[in-house]
Every structure is written in C-alpha cells, then in structure tokens.
Amino acid sequence: MSSSLQIARAAELLLAGDLVAFPTETVYGLGADAENPTAVAAIYTAKGRPANHPVIVHLAPEADLSYWVQEIPEEARKLITAFWPGPLTLILKRAHRIADAVSGGQDSIGVRCPAHPTAQALLRVFKNGQGGIAAPSANKFGRISPTTAQHVRDEFSDELKNGLIKVILEGAQSEVGIESTILDLTRLKTHGPVLLRPGQICVDQLATVLGTLPASPDESGTTPRASGTLEAHYAPKTPLVVIATERLANVIQQIHQAHKRVALLHYNAFQAANLCTNICLSEHAAKYAHELYASLRQLDVANVDVILVEEIPDTTEWQGVGDRLRRAAHDSLGVLGNLLKK
C-alpha cells in the first residue's frame, strides 16, 4: 500500500500538471488535475483516447459538489447519501467555471466519490480536499481495464519510462473489478434518470432509492456521451466470443478440429480435453466481476486464437458484467465463423 509520503508526493505532481495512476475500488485510474486542461489533455495522449470522449472527475467525500455542477437535484442528493463513497458516477450539468476539457465539449460532467482508502487519501490531500481528479481507467483506450498496479505498469511501460506518467500509487487488487455505474440526471424533467452504464450498483438498487426505474439510453433518445459506453470497449487483443453453456463443448470441439487454439472463461463446472487453458470464476456476480479483468488479461497472453466466454445469467445483478462482456466481444463478431472455415 502507498504511504502518506507517497500520497503527498502524488498530490504535488498532480498540482504541477503531471499524471498519476492510483487505485480505486472499481479499477485503477489515470489521474490529472481536472481544472488543468493541459494536464487532462495528457491523459488523452497517454491513453490514445478520442478528444470528445469525457472523463470522470473524482472528488473527496468532503468536497463541495456545487463547485463542479450547476445544481444538485434532490435525486442526486438521495443517491449520494445512499451510495457515496462508492462505485456510482452521476452525470450533472457542468458549472460554467469548469473547463469542458473533462466533458468532451459537453455541458455535462461526470462526478463520483471513490471508496478506496488510497484514492480518498489522495483526494483529501490534493488542494486540501477540494480539488477534482479527472481519472479514466489506466489503460490504453478500448482495452481491458487494470485492477492491479502491475496491470498499469504492463499497459504504460513506455509512458512511465519517458515520464508522461510520473508515478503509480500501489494498492491491492480493485475490490469491485468493473467500472462504476453511470446515471444521467441532466434531463430529469423530460426523461427522468437514465442508466448510461451498469455496474455493481444495479438498476433495482437505484430504483429503491429513486422510487422509479431508470430508463435505458434507447428509451430516452439522445444522451450525453459518457466514459466506457462505446459499443466496442474493454477488449483483449485476442478475439473474444460469448457462447451459451449448452453449446460450449461442441464449439470447442469444432475449433480443435479446425486446428485452432482456444481458451475458456467459465463459471459452471466444465471439462474439455481440447482447451489450451481455462479459468473458472465464481457463480456469484460480485466475485466474478472482481476477477473478470485480471482473468481476461491472463487469457490474452495465452497464445490462443480465440477466447470463449460462457454466457452469464440474464439477471439484474449480472447486468454490469454482461455489459462489459458484450462490449469486449463487439469487434469479434463473425470471428468464430472465420476460424471454423475449412
């Protein structure tokens, strides 16, 4: 774990306009001073991130939210009381004093208060607890998010050597393991709350607090752009295909007969002689999510032609994991048919 001296040094680097990677309970973030457009631009450079793709601003528990947003609706206050600190990002109208560098040119801003002790310690030291740290996941854009400090080192070895990223604060593996739930509250009068990205905090939990079920983006028309909501995201370099449980054995056999190498990520007991490697995760959604990205990274370096993922249950508690797997598999559409061609 990072010491108080290391955290203080990281805060000094952020104040100087440098980039710092740090752990949160969701995934590791790549942080910059949210009020320094040049520093925020360096995040985009390091990640290879499109300039119009917004980042999330992380705040300390004691930070003045009204400094960052135009207004705090009652729905936001209820959600903050229920879920902050924690893995919930709220999209609100951006205060005019805040540059649009963090919002991809939009008039909204994504804010959250992380629960990880190292993240909180950093935020409390930075600008005496009133600063904001813009911090998307500490990985190359579109790739698997990092849940350990080593993942960040693997991802950004060149940027660490050339000084674009100054330091990585150490922490244990991220407890949640997938990115925060994102809820849009900018159009309450016309559309109500809109769920832009599911996460550990599911729609049922949100509905309990709000008294209404959040709408989906498809139901609400045009929505603000938000982190991690592109159709293709969170993807390994190896093609990834999600397969129904009852089809797994047959598909693995077909791939083997086509002289291709296959790895499997599953949660049900499964035996297959023709696998190069496999990882069995928990049948409980939260535990599965905790290990998901680390497992995908492990399989991504296994020198296989395809990663098969056993289809997960279609329930609200699995919604966040299902969202990540769907996006990770998006660019692999049709790959299975190509592999099986004689």
N, C-alpha and C positions, 0 to 999 in steps of 0.2 A: 504494500500500500504506500501511497505517496505521503511524505512527511509534510509538516506545516511549512518548513522552509522551502520545499519543492513547490508547494501550492502558492506560496507568496511570490516565488520567482516566476511561476507561470502567469500570475496576475500582472506582474511587472511587464512581462513580454507582451501580453495582450494589450496593455496600456500603450506600449511602444509601437503597436500596429503589427505585431507578429502573430503567427498561427500556432496554436497549442491543441494537441489532441488530449481528450480526457474521457474517463468512463462515466456513463450514466446507467441507470437501471435497465434501459431499453437496449441500446447499442453504444459503442464508443463514438464520440462526436469530434469533429474537426472545427475548432473554435476560433473566432475572431471578435474583436470589439464591434458590436452591432451598430455603433454610431460612427464607425470609421469606414466610409465607402471603399477606400483603397485596400484596407485590410480584408473587408468582405470580398472584394474582387479577387484577392489572392486565394480565397477558398475555391472560387470557381476555376481559377487557373490550376490549382493543385488537383482538383477532382476531375477536370475536364467537363464541368457542369455547364449546361446551357444558361446564358445570362438571364433569360426570362423565367427561370425556374426558382421559386422562392426558397428561402431557408427559414428555419425555426429559431426564434430568439428565446434563449433560456434565461430565466430570472430566479433570483433568490427568493425564499419564502417571504422575506420582509420587504421586497422591492415594491415600489409604488407603480402598480399596473397602469394607473391613469396617466403616467408619463408617456407610456408607449401607445395607448389607444385613445380614440376619441371619446368613447363611452363604454361603460361596463354594464350591460343589460342584466336584469335580475336572473335570467337563465345562466349567465356566466358566473354570477356570484354563487348560485346554488351548486354548480359543477365544481367550482374552485373549492368550496367548503367540503364537498364530498370526495374529491379525487386529487387535489394538490396537497403536498408534493406527490407526483405520480405520473404515469405514462399517458397523459391526456394533453393534447395540443388544441387550443382554441383559436379559431380564425375570427378576428375582430377588425373593425375599421382602424386603420393606422393613424396615429396622431400626426398632424401636419409637420411637427418639428422633427419627425423621424424620416431620414432619407429613404427613398424607395429602393436602395441597394439590397435590402433584406427581403423585399417583397416582389422582386422580378418586375418592377414597374407598376404593380397594382396598388390600389388604395387600401388594401387589407394587410394584416400582419398576423403571422402565426406565433403564438407565445405558449410557453409551458414552464412549469417549475419542476425540475427533476428531483427524484427521491434519493439518488445515490449520494452517500456521505461525502465522497471526494468532489463530486460536482457541486454540491451545496457549499462545501468549504471554499472552493474556488470562487463561486459566485458571491459569497459573503465577503471575501477579501477584495475582489475586483470592484473598484470605485465605491468602496465602503458599503457594498451590498446593494447599490442602486444601479449598477451597470447591467447591460444585457450582453450575453454572449451568443452571437449567431453561430449555430453549430449543426450542420447536416451530418450525416453519418460519415465516419472517417474511412472512406473507401473511394475508389475510382467510380465515376458516375455510372449507374446502372448495374454495378456488380454486387456481390454478396456483402452485406453489411458486416462490420467487425464486432465481435463480442469479447475479444481479449486484446491486451496491448500488443501481443505478438502478431495478431492479425493486422493491426495498424502498421507495424514495422514491415511486415511482408508486403503490404499494399503500397507503402510510400517509402521504400528504401532510398530511391533517388532523391526524393524531396527532403528527406532527413539528412542525406549527405550534403546536398547543396544549400541547406539552410532555409529552404522555403517553409518547412515545418521545424520549429525550434525544439520542441520537447513533447514527449508523451508522458502524461501522468499515469502511474500504474494503479491498477485495481484488479479485483477478481473478475471472473467471467460475468458478464452482464446478467442480472438475475432474470429479467423478463425475456430478453433474447430476440424480440422483434420490435420494430419501431412503434412509436406512440400512436394511439387513436387520434384522428384529426376530425374535429367537429366545427363546421362553419356556422357562425352565429351572425353573419353580416346581413342576412335577409330574413330576419325573424318575422317581420310584418307580412311578407309576401309568401314565404316558403317554409317558415319555421326552421328549426335546427336541421342541418344536413350533414350526414356522415360522409366525409370525403375519403377516409381511410380507416378501416377497422384495426383494432389492436387487442391488447389484453383486456382493456375495458370494453365490454361488448355492448351491443345495442340495448339489450334488456336492462343492463345496469344504468345506462344513460336514461332510458325511458322511466325507470323508477324515480330518478331524481327530477327529471323534467316534466313528468306527467304526460308525456307524449312520445311516440316512437319517432326517432329521427328519420327524415326522408333520405333516400339514396340520391346520388347525383343525377341519375337518369330521370328521377321523378321531379327534379327541381330546376331543370333547364340549365342554362349557363352557370357555371360555378367558378369561384376563384381557383386559380392554379395553386397547388399545394405540393409539399415535398412527397416524393415517393408514390405519385399517383399516375405516372405514365404506364401505358399498357405493358411495356417491357421494362422490367426492373428486377433488382435483387438476384441477378442471374449468374450462375457459374459459367466458365468458358466452355465447359463440356455441355453438349445438348442435354436438356432435362425434359422428361416426358412423364406425366402423371397417368397411372394405369389403375383401373378398377381391380380390386382384390381378386375377383374370380378369374381375371384374365392374366394375372401375373405369370403363372407357371408356363402357360402356352406362349406368351410373348418372349419370355426368357429363352425358351427352347428354340423359338424361331430365330432369335438373334444369334444364338450359339450356332445354329445350322448355317447361318449366313457368314460364319467365321468372323464375327464382331465381338468385341469385349463389352461387358455390361456390369454396372454396379447397381445396387438396390438400396433404397432407403425405405424402411417399412416400420410398422408398429405391431402387426399381428405376427404370431409365430409362423415362420416360413422356412422351408428347406428347399434348396435348389442346387443341383450339382454343377451347374454351368455358370455360376456367378464368379466374377473376378474378386469382388469384395462386397460386403453388405454391412449396413448399420441398422440395428433395431432400436427405435426410440420408444418412449413411453406411450401408452394408450391414453394418457391424460393430457389434455390440450396444453396446459401451462408448462408441464415438464417437457413436452415435445417442442414447444416454442423455444424454451431455454436452450435446447441443444441443436436446434434446426440449422442455424448458420454455420456453427462450428462443424457440424456433420457434412454439410454441403461443401465446405472448403476442403475437408478431408477427402471426400469422394472426387472432388475436382482435380486432385493431383494423383489420382489412382491409375492414370493412363488407360482410360476406357473410352469407348466410342459413344456411349450414352449412359446417362444416369436415369434409372427408373425410380419413380416415387409412388408408393402405394397411395391410392386415393384415400383422403381422410374423411371422417364423418361430416355430413352436411348439417351442422348444428351451430347455434349462435356462438357457443364457446370456442368453436374451431374457426370462426369466421376470419380472424386475423391471420392465422396460419394459412388458411385457404387462399386468402388474398395474395400473400407472398408467393405461394407456390404457383398460382395462376400467372402472375406477372413474370416469375422466373422461367416459366415454360413457354411464354408467349412467342419468343423468337425461334423456338424449336418445333413449331407447327409443321408437320409434314416430314420431319426428320426420320421418324420411325419407318415410314413407307420407303424412304430412300435407302435406309440401312438394310431393309429386307429384300430389296430388288436383287434378283439373281444375276 
